[in-house]
Amino acid sequence: MSAPPGRETRRPKSNTTNSAPVDNGWPPFPSSRDRNCPFDPSPALREIQERAPIARVRIWDGSTPWLVSGYQEARALLRDPRVSAAPEHPQYPHSTPSKFMQKLGFLTMDAPEHTRHRRFVAKPFSAKRIQAMRPPIQELVDDLIDKLLAGPKPVDLLGSFSLPVPCTVICHLLGVPYEDHEFFARSAKALIDPNATHEEAMAARQGLVDYIDRLLTIKRTDPAEDMLSELANEHVATGNLTQQEATQTGMLMLLGGFDTTSNTISLSVLALTENLDQLAVLLEMETQDEIENAVEELLRYTAVPQGGRRRVALEDIEVSGVVIRAGDGLIVAGDLANRDTSALEEPDRLDLRRPADKHLTFGYGPHQCLGMPLARLELQVAIPTLMRRIPTLRRAVAMNEIEFREPAMGVYGVNGLPVTW
């Protein structure tokens, strides 16, 4: 992405140092979205972004990490080896008091441990294996749409389509019984719910840990062609991973495999029905390349991860004139970076024809989402198929009656989406 013609990439007006005041003058993070513009990031955070791509904010515990909202600055820091993802650091900017992210598999590790652990689960996400999943995902999507069309109207799209697609797929990939999906969906929500108590969040986490641990034990003697069987027999049995490490990795794969994708489906459908010109563009598309690019734009525009990638600086780092001191916390906000006006022209406009593959919705650098190829495939099948088969699909209630997730939830989305046609 390059800056629009005639516009210079903005820079902070002056250098900033580590001398963060301990007062309440720093803007809060997260901040509420405008209910009249539910697809856009918080206006307050956009105002901060317009002033400077790196600025101090205040989070729930009173600490003041750096909010990184500039596109180029976010890319630079996400790939910088001087930045750590380990939440054990005393100044790590935790998103909630529960600190449930500690020891959550390779997501919260640095190299070389991160590289080694990530490699153990990379095989199921190879291009060949992902593409082999296209026919069964297409069959699943068609079957769910058949049930939609045969059922009553209005219907909750989240519960009847957006959630079952990725839930079914990740259950199959991991080797998790689909009939248990309500349990882990409920547990996942408790982990990211800002209103959940510490005890509730930790109980949900422990319940998932126990669940995955039991499945790994079962698959040691009764393996199948799934990821948990591979973890149990190719890595735990051989000593590459401990049972605890494999359990944490399995839980991470389960948590990351459905919530973000299901909310991207729901928000994408809602965005298309609110932008009928872009829905028409999608329905006119004939090639796979066009579909793939359209999905990238929807990923950029909806950008459901809204809590930012949390990091800590291990050394002093200067980025765009800002000095980030060793020990400073960082929140790298991909949803804001996707709307950076210095990197993309008219970023608040949905445009399915624009080249959009450089967005930061999946992160960037060594911690870029491992399940990215699978999520892309699910979206490329689910969204165009649904809109082509039900082109008159629309929300069945007023926009202000749709319950959107709170800004403190790590994943943006809806708690339900009533639709009709």
Buried (B, 14 or more C-beta within 10 A) or exposed (E): BEBEEEEEBBBBEEEBEEEBEEEEEBBBBBBEBEEEEBBBBBEBBBEBBEEBBBBBBBBBEEBBBBBBBBBBBBBBBBBBEBBBBBBEBEEBBBBBEBBBBEBBBBBBBBEEEBEEBBEBBEEBBEEEEBEEBEEEBBEBBBEBBEEBEEEEEBBBBBEBBBBBBBBBBBBBBBBBEEEEBEBBBEBBBBBBBBEBEEEBBBBBBEBBBEBBBEBBBBBBEEBEEBBBBBBBBBBBEEEBBEBEBBBBBBBBBBBBBBBBBBBBBBBBBBBBBBBEEBBEBBEEBEEEEBBBBBBBBBBBBBBBBBBBBBBBBBEBBEBBBBBBBEBBBBBBBBBBBBBBBBBBBEBEEBBBEBEBEBBBBBBBBBBEBBBBBBBBBBBBBBBBBBBEBBEEBBBBBEEEEBEBBBBBBBBBBBBEBBBBB
